[in-house]
């Protein structure tokens, strides 16, 4: 009986120890060009596919807010995936071929983007 209690205490301690050292999620805001609801869907899906756990793009501000586990993904990986879908980000420009594959309503005016101001 004593060994069973010891085993349970060790198991619970090991379990708690493992979770206490997990990496915290990182949240970042990235500027991404786009126009419409279809753009929103494609941008957010591309970010999630690249490892973001949360991705929300605002059509008015052009800001994508992403959260991700730094052990799984990073800003560069997420921005590259979005650019491969045809959308320019603040750091990665989509190829012309990816951009011209977008629906006509999604073909935004291509311009240089600036990173959002940090608070």
N, C-alpha and C positions, 0 to 999 in steps of 0.2 A: 504494500500500500504506500509506504514511504517513497519507494522508487517511482511509482506512478505519479505522485505529487511532484516529485523532483523533475520528472520528464515533462510534465505539463508546464511547470514554471519555466524550464529551459526553452521549451517550444514557444511559449508566449513571448518570452524575452527576445528570442532570436527573431521572431516575426516582427515585433515592435522595433527592434534595432534596424532591421532591413528597411522599414518604411521611414524611419527617422532620417536616414541618409539618402533618400531619393532626391533627385535633382528637382529644383523648383521650376515651375513653368515660367517662361520669359514672354513678355508682351511687348509688341513693337508696332509702330505706325509707319506705313509705307505708302508713298504716293503712287497711284496707278491710274493711267489714262483709261477712259471708257465713257460710254454714253447712256446706256439704257439698262433695263431690268435683265436682259439677256447677258449683257456684259457682267453685271453683278453676279449672276449665277455662274458664269464661266470663270471669273476671277476668283471667287470664293472656292469653287470646286478645285481649281488648279492649286490653290494654297493648301487646301485640305489634303489633296493627293500628294503634295510635297512634304507632308508631315506636320502641318499646323493642326492643332487640336480645336482651335476656334478661328474663324475668319469672317470678318464683317466689312464689306466695302460700302462706302457712302457715295452715291452718285453725284451729289452736290459738291462735296469737298474733294472728291477723288482720293480720299484716304482709306486705306485698307488697314484695319486693326487685326493683328494676328497674335495668337498665343501658341507657343510650341515648347516642347521639351528640348533643351539644347543638346541632349545626348542623342536625339533622333533627327533633328532638323536644324536649320539656321536661316537667317534672312537671305543669304545668297541663293540657297537651294530653292526657297519659296519664290524669290523674284525670278529666278531662271525658269521655273515651271510656268509662271504667269506669262513671261515673255514668249515662251514656246507656244502658248495658247494664242499669241498675237497682240498682247497688251504691253505697252511700254511701262516700265516702272522707273522709280527715281534713279536706280543704279544699272538697270539692264534694259537695253532696247530690243524690242522684238525684231526678228528678221523681216524683211519686206515680204517674203513668201508667206510667213505666218500671219502678218498683218492683212494681206490681201485675201486670205482665206476666211476672214471674219465676214459675217453678214453685213450688208450695206449699212444698216442702221448702227452697227457697232464700229464702223470705221471712223474713228475720232480724228480730229485735227492733230497731227503729230507735231509735238513741240517738246522742247527741253523741259523736264520736270525738276522741281526743287523738292528737297526733303522737307517734311513738315518741321516747324520749329519745335524744339524741345522745351518743355516747361521747366 
